[in-house]
């Protein structure tokens, strides 16, 4: 989900969740080279459940989103290229994420070096998706986001895993905010831009 835009508020909270058995199935899962390789490529933001009101309001503005992950296993970073549809227009962002392998977390640092967000990663390879969990131990600020390889054909199993995770953190299924791929404004613009680039290179 808006990996760069959101979660600034959640990032500075204490993150001791991996020690809590209640969250053991979501946090503290190490990230390997295989994990990073699997994450490479195009993803779609499917939805989120959020307790932080400010973040929730920001998420409600995102009508659709897809992005590209380009991991670098040498320096443990991921290049993130985002295409967000907000207010019926396409917004493009580029940023770099850090990978904390042992903790199973992904982070983003600001220009001043401060952490802008920190998220726990849980992958569902069989179902073609992954979760990012934010501050799961903080009832007022906890959140979960779901991402998948395909839209609109999201597997029922992946949605079920997401809904189970939401409930495991004490949140309600009715709190989930889903995107609407029909409102995507970026795909056509990206395709047109790439076609123009090929034309220029060929001329």
N, C-alpha and C positions, 0 to 999 in steps of 0.2 A: 504494500500500500504505500502510498506516499511515503516512501522510505526516507526521503530527504526532508520533506516538508513538515512531517508530523513528529511527535515524540520528543520535541525539545524539552517540554515540561517534564516528561517522565524520566529523562536521562540522568538527572542528578540525584535520584532517590537511591537509598541503600538497596543493594541487590544481593540478599542472602538467601534467595529462594531455593537454591540448589540443595540447601541443608534441610529443607522442609519436605518430609515424606509426601505431603499432600500435593506437591508440585513436582515430584520426582520424575514423572513421566513426560514432563515438558521441559524442565531445565537440567543443566549439567550434562548434556549429551555432547561428547567431544566431536569436533569437526576435523575430518581427515582430508587427504588429497582427493580421495574418491568422492567425498561429499562436495568439495569445491568443483570438481570436474562435472558432477551431476547437476550442480546449480547453474553451470554455464549456459547461456542462451536466453531465449525470450520467455517472459513470464507475464501473467495477468494478475492484477489485484482483484480479488473476488469479494472480500468483505471484511468487516471488523466488528468487534464488540468492545466498547470502551467505557470506562467509568469516569475518566477525566473529562469534564464538561467542555473545556476549551478545545481539547483535542477532538472530541466528538463533533463539535461544531465545524471544525476544519475538515473532518472526514466527510461530513454531509455535503460539502461543496464539491467533492470529487465524484463526477458522474461516471467516469470510466478511466482505466489506467492500464498501461502495459509498460514493461521495461526490459532492459537487457543487462544481464550480469556477465562480466568478463573477469574471472578470477585470475590472480597471479599467485601461484603457490610458492614462489620464491620469497616474496616479501609479505605474504599473508594479507593481501588487499583484494578488493573487488571493485572494478570500475562499474558504476551504475549510470545507465542512461534511461531517463524516465520520460514517458509521454503521457501526460495527464490531460483529461478533458474536464474543464471547470467552466461553468457559466457559458456552456456551448462554444468554447474555444479551446484550442490545443496549447498546452504549455510544455515546453521541453526543458529538462534540467540534466546536468551532468555533475556527478560527485564521486568521491572515492570512499569506500567503506573499509574498516579494519576488521580483521578476523582474529578472535581469541580462541585458538583451537581447543585448549584444555577445558576452558569454561563453557565452550559451545555457544559463544556469543558473537554478535556482529555489532560493530559500533561505527559512529561517524564523528570525526573531529572537526571542529570549526577552525577558522583561520587563526584563532588565537591559541589553538591546541586543546581547548576545552572539549569535553565530550558533549555532543549534541543529543545523541541517543544511544542506548545500549539495549539490544534485544536478544533473547534466547531463541535459538534456532531448533526446530524439530521438523525433520523431513519425513515425507510419506512417499517413498520411491515407487512403491507398487501402485499408488493411486495418482502419481504425477502431481504432487503438490508439497507445500511446506507451510509451517506456521512460524510466526514471530510472536513471542510473548514478552510483554513489557510490564515490569514491576508487579509480578503476580502476587507478591506478598502484601502489597499496599492496596487495601480495599477501595480507596477513593481514586486511585490512579491506574489500577491494573488495566491491561488491555491485551487483546489477541487479534492478529490479522492473518488472513488466509490468502494464499497465492497458488495458482495452478498453471499448468502448461497449456491448457486449452479452454477457450470460451467460444460459444456459450455451453459447450458440451462438458460440463464439470461432472465428474463421476459421483454418483450418490454416496459411495463409500467415503470419498474425500470430504464431502459436506457433513457426513455423519461423524467423522473423526473431529472435525472442527466444532460441531455442536456439542459433542461430548467434552471437548477441552474447555469450551465456554462454561459449561455447567460445572466442571470440576473446579473452576476458579470462583464459583459462587455467583456467576452471572446468569442472566436469563436469555433464552433463545430469542425472545422478543427484542432484546437489545442489539441484535446483530444488524448492521447497516450493510446492505449489499449494493454493489455497483450495477449499472445497467449498460451492457455492451452496445445496445442499440443507439446509445447516445454518444458513442465514440466519434471524435472529430479528428483524431490524430492519424489513423491508419492511412486514409486517403492522402493526407498531406505528406506523410512520410514517403509513400509510394511515388507520389508526384515529384517530390524533391530528389529521390534516388534516380528516377527516370531522367530528370533534367541533368543530373550530374553525369550519368552515362552518356547522354547526348553531347554534353560539353567535352567529355574525354574523347569521344569518338570523332569529334569535328577537327 
